[in-house]
Amino acid sequence: MKFSAAFALAAAGSASAYSFSGTSLKAASNGASMKMATGMGVNGFGRIGRLVTRIMMEDDDCKLAAINAGSATTDYMAYQYKYDSIHGIAKGTVEIDGDFLVLNGEKIQTSRCRDPKEVGWGALGADYVCESTGVFLTKESAQSIIDGGAKKVIYSAPAKDDSQTIVMGVNAEEYDGSENFISCASCTTNGLAPMVKAVHDEFDIQEALMTTVHAMTATQAVVDSSSRKDWRGGRAASGNIIPSSTGAAKAVTKVIPSLQGKLTGMAFRVPTIDVSVVDLTCKLGKETTYEEICAVIKAKSEGEMKGVLGYCDEPLVSTDFESDSRSSIFDAGAGIMLNPNFVKLVAWYDNEWGYSGRVVDLMKHVAAVDAKVAA
């Protein structure tokens, strides 16, 4: 259970007759913890914000205190939280009580503030806030969340300035408590970087090109629309394979600086709802075999990078990875090698659930480091 005064009040609070009961998700929940839970908030209740909320509610290290949901009413928030076309029905109970969501018996304050400063995060006990609107991705703009009483802001998207970027399992040790604004990078950067790190550390990547075959997202059009910025991007996501640019590969070099100037990539958006796959074609400085690469990645997936990097030797397809909580799942059967220095490697990632899990992990990591610094 979560040990906080807020939890005791929530347990005692009443819930309205407007109630949902849920069944299980496919993702594994975390084990119980006896330490004080970290007060958290979510700014933006879209695709990632809702999944981050689900993951927080299954994690005893998290105490979700507040959600700022834009224009969504509380009853609609309850509906959006409970039902998900990919990840199924939410665990536990979902109720409403005025402006409170009552999830698993815990009352969570909701708001609809255009300026996140007005939420009053600190007064509600939300010290660490996930910014998932996609709007407040610079230090200057996200300062309004700090002004509302939060201690730290974690972006669930790439930063649009020089805010620190952390990819869990890759460069988490670089966070030292001095930054107030931290980006979790993108889902594709998280899907690529763990595999890149595992390979680069052992075999010295000299240069590489990445292609992600990416599920469609809410930023795309269901049918042909218009986009002056990206003409192809304005075409129907539901019926086309659409070439697109991505900064995900270059973003990997932010967290693995030794690869700067050696790695870039592109994307193909495809008409599937969730789960994406990265194809990394790279020249290695150290001669090796494909079997040795597989062995190294498997060892790391079971050791130092467990939970972030996965290893698969079964002939699976994209839907088999829905709600997989790992960042990057190496597919041993899909890669090929041309010669001892030139290889193509493949890794799957749930661009929604896996990434949302890393956002929550980053929030917990930031809180833990801050606590050590303050001790």
Salt bridges, closest charged atoms under 4 A:
GLU58 OE1 - LYS91 NZ 3.93
ASP59 OD2 - LYS364 NZ 2.65
ASP60 OD1 - LYS2 NZ 3.97
ASP61 OD2 - LYS364 NZ 3.84
ASP84 OD2 - ARG47 NH2 2.83
ASP97 OD2 - LYS107 NZ 3.41
ASP99 OD1 - ARG112 NH2 3.34
GLU106 OE2 - LYS2 NZ 3.44
GLU106 OE1 - LYS63 NZ 2.98
ASP127 OD2 - LYS151 NZ 3.94
ASP162 OD1 - LYS139 NZ 3.40
ASP201 OD2 - LYS197 NZ 3.04
GLU202 OE2 - LYS300 NZ 3.78
ASP224 OD1 - ARG235 NE 3.20
ASP274 OD2 - HIS87 NE2 3.64
ASP279 OD2 - LYS344 NZ 2.85
GLU302 OE2 - LYS298 NZ 2.74
GLU304 OE2 - LYS300 NZ 3.56
GLU322 OE1 - LYS26 NZ 3.58
ASP324 OD2 - ARG326 NH2 2.76
GLU352 OE2 - ARG47 NE 2.86
GLU352 OE1 - HIS87 NE2 2.92
ASP361 OD2 - ARG358 NH2 3.01
ASP370 OD2 - LYS152 NZ 3.02
